[in-house]
């Protein structure tokens, strides 16, 4: 079913489910009115920190992929593992899963699961 055909309730449910799967938790906090901006900035920092940690792990996995499977799976893909972002990691994961043997496929799945 297309997202355009979903009811508002279903879209909200899907959005909350994606956030849950991303490891985010909704929290209600009572704070003084003059501290709301501070709290929002802190929450943004927390979310950014999670992305940064995930990106570091992805870069390590991409480096491992290049180290172990460059010749067999990644011969025509030029990505710098030290500067790889989520889209680069998705390309590496797809190549590993489609062109590699079982070990490469497993590493590709690991990378893909982190991207989601």
Order of alpha helices (4+ residues) and beta strands (2+ residues): alpha-alpha-alpha-alpha
